[in-house]
């Protein structure tokens, strides 16, 4: 309930002098409102009214919106999204779901035992009352000085992921999944094995590999991000003078921050400033840092100014001929190690290092295409193969991403905007998570060369 005498000055309304029982006149410029006791826009016997949200909006020169749930009145063309928070459990994990209406760009950052969710808005209309807290979330509150939510985390929180999904009626939903730190396994002494004969049953199903033929699933521990071009090699140039080398480095830094903060993985950039790096050196940097994935970032160009959309590539080795498949297993090379002795390394020629990973690169490229398609415009040829030299020597799954056409004036504006770059980074981050989870659920057969065994070392392509 708001008194008219207090409300009128805030909206520039004038109360009429001739007040009659059950009737009040309000005016603003040439518009006049007549309030009567039997009209639903008034309060009768304590019933809620729609005076602020409906009546004032008809006579005011700016939009007036009443947010009953948060007791907030929004006046004028300002962005104040409503954020409804929910906490859910999923096994040992905890999910914080934020429904944002209207859809609003946002970022998620971790600062010690807090997550900071920042919205690209003028203010916030959060709905946090009655939020059931969880063992991993101790508090969710609004930052009174900026459009942010602060999520206090329990010390038991390990990794987290953040994914944005489209919602209903122009909204979007941010899902933050929190995972507890792994609990160390207690060492126990197994009971002695009885000396009696033990009979065992063996599953001889031809569809299942023997346990000895499998190695643990490969894990993603380090990622190489390659900002295309640099130094005198500026790459493509937009109509407004923006350079590809600057766009790729900016997106690479955003992606690096997202991976390190949200996944806790190691990230190596093939260049960290405006310097020139040769194509083979970029793959060598990834190899020498034992990266598990290689992502090369670029911005396209075309003589046709209307060309637009992102494209994702993985390596085509068709031009190398059939002899490449026969040369994959070149054999081992004995090298000395510190402290004496030797170690056998699997030797792979540089030009066919990627050949062993083409299938996985194709899966990664398909995942990247799907995730980017939900966030940024895509070219009709979204997923392609091409003989890019920068991918040839990568001894890991590798893709090249053309984030858009810098030669297109509209896309030049997008590619240089923070919001678009965050969308690209978000799509790539989600791709990494999906690909990592897929690898973790798929055991690998042992190779004939035994390259996966510790005593044989790590495969290295030779340049």
C-alpha positions as CSV (number, residue, x, y, z in Angstrom):
1,X,0.0,0.0,0.0
2,X,1.4,3.4,-1.1
3,X,-0.2,6.7,-0.1
4,X,-1.2,8.8,-3.1
5,X,0.1,12.0,-1.4
6,X,3.6,10.3,-1.3
7,X,3.3,8.7,-4.7
8,X,2.2,11.7,-6.8
9,X,5.4,13.8,-6.5
10,X,7.6,10.8,-7.6
11,X,5.7,10.5,-10.9
12,X,4.9,14.2,-11.4
13,X,1.1,13.7,-10.8
14,X,-1.2,16.4,-9.5
15,X,-4.0,15.6,-7.1
16,X,-7.3,17.3,-8.0
17,X,-8.6,19.8,-5.5
18,X,-12.3,18.7,-5.7
19,X,-12.2,15.5,-3.9
20,X,-15.5,13.6,-3.7
21,X,-16.4,10.5,-1.7
22,X,-15.1,7.4,-3.5
23,X,-13.5,9.5,-6.3
24,X,-10.1,11.0,-6.8
25,X,-8.7,12.9,-9.9
26,X,-5.0,12.8,-10.8
27,X,-3.5,14.6,-13.8
28,X,-0.2,14.8,-15.6
29,X,0.2,17.4,-18.4
30,X,-3.0,16.9,-20.4
31,X,-3.8,13.4,-19.2
32,X,-6.3,12.9,-16.5
33,X,-7.0,9.8,-14.4
34,X,-10.2,9.4,-12.4
35,X,-10.0,6.8,-9.7
36,X,-13.2,5.4,-8.2
37,X,-13.8,3.1,-5.3
38,X,-15.5,0.4,-7.5
39,X,-12.7,0.2,-10.0
40,X,-10.1,-2.5,-9.8
41,X,-7.2,0.0,-10.2
42,X,-7.9,1.1,-6.6
43,X,-7.5,-0.8,-3.3
44,X,-10.8,-1.9,-1.9
45,X,-10.8,-3.6,1.5
46,X,-7.1,-4.2,1.3
47,X,-7.1,-6.0,-2.1
48,X,-4.0,-5.4,-4.3
49,X,-4.4,-2.9,-7.1
50,X,-2.7,-2.3,-10.4
51,X,-2.5,1.5,-10.1
52,X,1.3,1.8,-10.5
53,X,1.8,-0.8,-13.1
54,X,-1.3,0.1,-15.3
55,X,-2.7,3.5,-14.6
56,X,0.5,5.5,-14.3
57,X,1.9,3.8,-17.3
58,X,-1.0,5.2,-19.4
59,X,-0.3,8.9,-18.6
60,X,3.5,8.8,-18.1
61,X,5.9,9.6,-21.0
62,X,8.2,6.7,-20.0
63,X,7.6,3.0,-19.5
64,X,6.5,2.1,-15.9
65,X,6.7,-1.5,-14.7
66,X,5.7,-2.8,-11.3
67,X,7.6,-5.8,-10.1
68,X,5.4,-7.1,-7.3
69,X,7.5,-10.0,-6.3
70,X,10.4,-7.8,-5.4
71,X,8.5,-4.6,-4.6
72,X,10.4,-2.8,-7.4
73,X,9.2,0.0,-9.8
74,X,11.2,0.3,-13.0
75,X,10.8,3.6,-14.8
76,X,12.2,4.4,-18.2
77,X,14.5,2.6,-20.7
78,X,16.9,0.9,-18.3
79,X,17.9,-2.7,-18.1
80,X,16.9,-4.4,-14.8
81,X,16.6,-8.1,-15.4
82,X,14.7,-10.3,-12.9
83,X,16.9,-13.1,-11.7
84,X,15.1,-16.0,-10.0
85,X,17.5,-18.4,-8.1
86,X,17.0,-22.1,-7.4
87,X,19.3,-24.6,-5.8
88,X,19.1,-28.3,-6.8
89,X,21.1,-31.5,-5.9
90,X,22.4,-33.9,-8.5
91,X,24.1,-36.8,-6.7
92,X,27.1,-35.3,-4.9
93,X,27.0,-32.1,-7.0
94,X,25.0,-29.0,-6.4
95,X,23.4,-26.9,-9.1
96,X,22.5,-23.2,-8.9
97,X,20.0,-22.3,-11.6
98,X,19.4,-18.6,-12.4
99,X,16.5,-17.8,-14.6
100,X,17.2,-14.3,-16.2
101,X,14.4,-12.3,-17.7
102,X,14.8,-10.7,-20.1
103,X,17.8,-12.6,-21.4
104,X,21.0,-10.7,-20.3
105,X,24.7,-11.2,-20.9
106,X,26.7,-12.2,-17.9
107,X,30.0,-13.5,-16.7
108,X,30.9,-15.9,-13.9
109,X,34.2,-15.7,-12.1
110,X,35.6,-17.4,-9.1
111,X,37.4,-15.5,-6.3
112,X,38.6,-17.8,-3.6
113,X,35.5,-19.2,-1.9
114,X,33.0,-17.0,-3.9
115,X,31.5,-17.0,-7.3
116,X,30.8,-13.6,-8.8
117,X,28.0,-13.4,-11.4
118,X,28.1,-10.1,-13.1
119,X,25.2,-9.0,-15.4
120,X,25.4,-6.5,-18.3
121,X,22.6,-4.4,-16.8
122,X,21.9,-1.1,-15.0
123,X,20.6,-2.9,-11.9
124,X,19.2,-6.2,-10.7
125,X,15.8,-7.5,-9.6
126,X,16.8,-10.7,-7.7
127,X,14.4,-13.2,-6.2
128,X,16.3,-14.9,-3.5
129,X,13.8,-15.3,-0.7
130,X,13.3,-18.8,0.7
131,X,16.3,-20.1,-1.3
132,X,17.2,-23.5,0.2
133,X,20.9,-23.5,0.7
134,X,23.1,-26.5,0.2
135,X,26.2,-28.0,1.8
136,X,28.3,-26.5,-1.0
137,X,26.5,-23.1,-1.1
138,X,26.4,-21.1,2.1
139,X,24.8,-17.9,0.9
140,X,23.5,-16.1,-2.3
141,X,23.1,-12.4,-2.0
142,X,22.9,-9.3,-4.2
143,X,25.8,-6.8,-4.4
144,X,24.1,-3.5,-3.5
145,X,26.7,-1.4,-5.3
146,X,26.7,-3.2,-8.8
147,X,24.5,-5.6,-10.8
148,X,26.1,-8.7,-9.4
149,X,25.2,-11.8,-7.4
150,X,27.7,-13.1,-4.9
151,X,27.6,-16.8,-4.2
152,X,29.5,-17.9,-1.1
153,X,30.9,-21.4,-1.4
154,X,31.9,-24.0,1.2
155,X,35.5,-24.9,1.4
156,X,34.6,-28.4,0.1
157,X,33.8,-27.1,-3.4
158,X,36.3,-28.2,-6.0
159,X,35.7,-27.6,-9.7
160,X,32.6,-25.9,-11.2
161,X,31.1,-25.4,-14.6
162,X,28.8,-22.7,-15.9
163,X,26.5,-23.1,-18.9
164,X,23.9,-20.7,-20.4
165,X,20.8,-22.0,-22.0
166,X,17.9,-20.3,-23.8
167,X,14.8,-20.0,-21.7
168,X,11.1,-19.3,-22.3
169,X,9.6,-16.0,-23.5
170,X,12.9,-14.1,-24.1
171,X,14.7,-15.3,-21.0
172,X,17.9,-17.3,-20.5
173,X,19.1,-19.7,-17.8
174,X,22.5,-19.9,-16.2
175,X,23.2,-23.3,-14.7
176,X,26.2,-23.4,-12.4
177,X,27.3,-26.9,-11.4
178,X,29.4,-27.3,-8.3
179,X,31.5,-30.4,-7.6
180,X,32.9,-31.4,-4.2
181,X,36.6,-32.0,-3.9
182,X,37.5,-35.7,-4.2
183,X,37.8,-37.5,-0.9
184,X,41.1,-39.2,-0.4
185,X,40.8,-42.9,-0.3
186,X,41.9,-44.5,3.0
187,X,44.6,-47.1,2.7
188,X,43.5,-50.5,3.9
189,X,45.4,-53.8,4.1
190,X,43.6,-56.5,2.1
191,X,42.8,-59.7,3.9
192,X,45.1,-62.7,3.2
193,X,44.1,-64.9,0.3
194,X,43.2,-68.4,1.4
195,X,45.5,-71.1,0.2
196,X,42.6,-73.2,-1.1
197,X,42.1,-73.4,-4.8
198,X,39.9,-70.5,-6.1
199,X,37.8,-71.1,-9.2
200,X,36.9,-68.0,-11.3
201,X,34.5,-67.5,-14.1
202,X,35.7,-65.7,-17.2
203,X,33.4,-63.7,-19.5
204,X,34.3,-64.9,-22.9
205,X,31.9,-62.7,-24.7
206,X,33.4,-61.7,-28.1
207,X,31.9,-58.3,-27.9
208,X,33.9,-57.2,-24.9
209,X,37.7,-56.6,-24.8
210,X,39.7,-58.4,-22.2
211,X,40.6,-56.2,-19.2
212,X,44.3,-56.4,-20.0
213,X,43.6,-54.9,-23.4
214,X,42.3,-51.6,-22.0
215,X,44.0,-48.6,-20.5
216,X,42.4,-45.9,-18.3
217,X,40.5,-43.3,-20.3
218,X,42.6,-40.4,-21.4
219,X,42.2,-37.2,-19.4
220,X,42.2,-33.6,-20.4
221,X,44.8,-31.8,-18.3
222,X,46.3,-29.1,-20.5
223,X,44.9,-27.1,-23.5
224,X,46.9,-25.2,-26.1
225,X,45.1,-22.1,-27.4
226,X,46.6,-20.6,-30.6
227,X,45.7,-16.9,-31.3
228,X,46.2,-16.7,-35.1
229,X,48.8,-14.4,-36.7
230,X,50.7,-11.7,-34.7
231,X,53.5,-9.2,-35.3
232,X,53.9,-8.1,-38.9
233,X,51.4,-10.9,-39.9
234,X,48.2,-8.9,-39.1
235,X,45.9,-11.4,-40.7
236,X,42.6,-10.1,-42.2
237,X,41.5,-6.4,-41.7
238,X,38.0,-5.1,-41.3
239,X,36.5,-2.1,-43.0
240,X,37.0,-0.1,-39.8
241,X,40.6,-1.1,-39.5
242,X,40.3,-3.9,-36.9
243,X,43.0,-6.6,-37.2
244,X,42.5,-10.3,-37.0
245,X,45.7,-10.7,-34.8
246,X,44.1,-8.4,-32.1
247,X,40.7,-10.2,-32.2
248,X,42.2,-13.7,-31.9
249,X,44.5,-12.7,-28.9
250,X,41.6,-11.0,-27.1
251,X,39.4,-14.1,-27.4
252,X,42.3,-16.4,-26.5
253,X,42.8,-14.5,-23.3
254,X,39.1,-14.7,-22.4
255,X,39.1,-18.4,-23.1
256,X,42.2,-19.0,-21.1
257,X,40.7,-17.2,-18.1
258,X,37.4,-19.2,-18.4
259,X,39.3,-22.6,-18.6
260,X,41.6,-21.8,-15.7
261,X,38.9,-20.4,-13.4
262,X,36.1,-22.8,-14.2
263,X,37.9,-26.1,-15.0
264,X,41.2,-25.7,-13.2
265,X,43.1,-27.0,-16.3
266,X,46.6,-25.8,-17.5
267,X,46.4,-23.5,-20.5
268,X,49.3,-22.5,-22.8
269,X,49.0,-19.7,-25.4
270,X,51.2,-20.0,-28.5
271,X,51.7,-16.2,-28.2
272,X,50.8,-13.9,-25.3
273,X,51.5,-10.6,-27.1
274,X,51.8,-9.1,-30.5
275,X,54.7,-11.3,-31.8
276,X,55.1,-13.4,-34.9
277,X,55.1,-17.2,-34.4
278,X,55.6,-19.6,-37.3
279,X,52.9,-22.2,-38.0
280,X,55.1,-25.2,-37.1
281,X,56.3,-23.5,-33.9
282,X,52.7,-23.1,-32.8
283,X,52.1,-26.9,-32.9
284,X,55.6,-27.4,-31.3
285,X,54.6,-25.2,-28.4
286,X,51.5,-27.4,-27.9
287,X,53.5,-30.6,-28.1
288,X,56.3,-29.5,-25.8
289,X,53.8,-28.4,-23.2
290,X,52.1,-31.8,-23.4
291,X,48.8,-30.3,-24.3
292,X,45.8,-32.6,-24.7
293,X,43.8,-30.3,-27.1
294,X,44.8,-27.7,-29.6
295,X,42.5,-24.9,-30.6
296,X,43.6,-22.4,-33.2
297,X,41.6,-19.1,-33.4
298,X,41.1,-17.0,-36.5
299,X,38.8,-14.4,-38.1
300,X,37.8,-15.0,-41.8
301,X,37.8,-12.6,-44.8
302,X,36.1,-12.6,-48.1
303,X,35.8,-10.5,-51.2
304,X,32.1,-10.7,-50.7
305,X,31.2,-8.2,-48.0
306,X,28.0,-10.2,-47.0
307,X,29.9,-13.4,-46.2
308,X,29.3,-14.1,-42.5
309,X,29.3,-16.8,-39.9
310,X,31.7,-19.0,-37.9
311,X,33.3,-22.1,-39.4
312,X,35.1,-24.9,-37.7
313,X,37.8,-27.0,-39.4
314,X,39.8,-30.2,-38.8
315,X,42.7,-31.4,-40.8
316,X,42.3,-33.0,-44.2
317,X,45.2,-35.4,-45.0
318,X,43.9,-36.6,-48.3
319,X,46.7,-34.9,-50.2
320,X,49.4,-36.8,-48.3
321,X,48.5,-40.1,-50.1
322,X,48.2,-43.7,-48.8
323,X,51.8,-43.8,-47.7
324,X,50.9,-41.6,-44.6
325,X,48.8,-44.3,-43.0
326,X,51.6,-46.8,-43.4
327,X,54.2,-44.4,-41.8
328,X,52.4,-43.8,-38.5
329,X,54.2,-46.5,-36.6
330,X,57.8,-45.5,-37.4
331,X,59.1,-47.3,-34.3
332,X,61.0,-46.4,-31.2
333,X,64.1,-44.3,-30.7
334,X,66.4,-44.9,-27.7
335,X,67.5,-41.6,-26.0
336,X,69.7,-41.1,-22.8
337,X,68.0,-39.9,-19.6
338,X,69.4,-38.1,-16.6
339,X,71.1,-40.4,-14.1
340,X,72.1,-42.9,-16.8
341,X,70.3,-45.4,-18.9
342,X,68.1,-44.9,-21.8
343,X,64.4,-44.5,-22.6
344,X,62.5,-45.5,-25.7
345,X,60.3,-42.8,-27.3
346,X,57.8,-43.5,-30.0
347,X,58.9,-41.6,-33.1
348,X,56.3,-39.9,-35.3
349,X,57.3,-37.8,-38.4
350,X,56.1,-34.2,-38.0
351,X,54.0,-34.1,-41.2
352,X,51.8,-37.0,-40.1
353,X,51.6,-36.3,-36.4
354,X,47.9,-35.3,-36.7
355,X,47.0,-38.4,-38.7
356,X,46.6,-40.5,-35.6
357,X,44.1,-38.0,-34.1
358,X,42.0,-37.1,-37.2
359,X,39.0,-39.1,-35.9
360,X,39.1,-37.4,-32.5
361,X,39.7,-34.1,-34.1
362,X,36.6,-34.6,-36.2
363,X,34.6,-35.4,-33.0
364,X,36.0,-32.3,-31.3
365,X,35.2,-30.1,-34.4
366,X,31.6,-31.4,-34.5
367,X,31.2,-30.6,-30.8
368,X,32.6,-27.1,-31.3
369,X,30.3,-26.5,-34.2
370,X,27.2,-27.6,-32.2
371,X,28.1,-25.4,-29.2
372,X,29.0,-22.3,-31.2
373,X,25.7,-22.7,-33.3
374,X,23.7,-22.0,-30.1
375,X,25.6,-18.8,-29.4
376,X,26.9,-17.0,-32.5
377,X,25.9,-16.9,-36.2
378,X,27.3,-19.8,-38.2
379,X,28.3,-20.1,-41.9
380,X,26.2,-22.5,-44.0
381,X,29.5,-24.5,-44.2
382,X,29.9,-24.7,-40.4
383,X,32.0,-27.9,-40.3
384,X,34.7,-28.5,-42.8
385,X,38.0,-30.2,-43.5
386,X,41.1,-28.3,-44.8
387,X,44.8,-28.9,-45.1
388,X,45.8,-26.1,-42.6
389,X,49.6,-26.3,-41.9
390,X,49.1,-25.1,-38.3
391,X,47.2,-28.4,-37.5
392,X,49.6,-30.8,-39.2
393,X,52.2,-31.2,-36.4
394,X,49.8,-31.2,-33.5
395,X,50.2,-34.5,-31.6
396,X,46.7,-34.3,-30.1
397,X,43.1,-33.6,-31.2
398,X,43.2,-30.2,-33.0
399,X,40.7,-27.8,-34.6
400,X,40.8,-24.4,-36.2
401,X,38.0,-22.0,-35.6
402,X,37.1,-19.1,-37.9
403,X,35.0,-17.0,-35.5
404,X,33.4,-14.9,-38.2
405,X,34.1,-12.7,-41.2
406,X,36.1,-9.6,-40.3
407,X,35.5,-8.3,-43.8
408,X,31.7,-8.1,-43.1
409,X,31.1,-4.6,-41.4
410,X,28.4,-6.0,-39.2
411,X,30.5,-9.0,-38.1
412,X,33.5,-6.7,-37.6
413,X,31.5,-4.9,-34.9
414,X,30.5,-8.2,-33.4
415,X,34.0,-9.7,-33.4
416,X,35.4,-6.7,-31.6
417,X,32.6,-6.5,-29.0
418,X,33.1,-8.0,-25.5
419,X,29.7,-9.7,-25.5
420,X,30.4,-11.6,-28.8
421,X,33.9,-12.6,-27.7
422,X,32.4,-14.0,-24.4
423,X,29.9,-16.0,-26.4
424,X,32.7,-17.5,-28.5
425,X,34.7,-18.3,-25.3
426,X,31.6,-19.8,-23.7
427,X,30.9,-22.1,-26.7
428,X,34.5,-23.3,-26.8
429,X,34.5,-23.9,-23.0
430,X,31.4,-26.0,-23.2
431,X,32.9,-27.9,-26.2
432,X,35.9,-28.8,-24.0
433,X,33.7,-30.0,-21.2
434,X,31.7,-32.2,-23.5
435,X,34.7,-33.6,-25.2
436,X,36.4,-34.2,-21.9
437,X,33.4,-36.0,-20.5
438,X,33.2,-38.2,-23.6
439,X,36.8,-39.2,-23.4
440,X,36.5,-40.0,-19.7
441,X,33.7,-42.5,-20.4
442,X,35.5,-44.3,-23.2
443,X,38.3,-46.8,-22.3
444,X,41.1,-47.0,-24.9
445,X,42.6,-50.2,-26.4
446,X,46.4,-50.5,-26.0
447,X,48.4,-49.7,-29.1
448,X,50.7,-52.2,-30.5
449,X,53.7,-50.0,-30.0
450,X,52.9,-49.6,-26.3
451,X,53.1,-45.8,-26.6
452,X,50.8,-45.4,-23.7
453,X,52.9,-47.3,-21.2
454,X,55.1,-45.3,-18.8
455,X,58.3,-47.1,-19.7
456,X,58.0,-46.2,-23.3
457,X,57.6,-42.5,-22.6
458,X,55.5,-40.0,-24.6
459,X,55.1,-40.0,-28.4
460,X,56.7,-36.9,-30.0
461,X,56.5,-35.8,-33.6
462,X,59.8,-35.1,-35.2
463,X,60.1,-31.8,-37.2
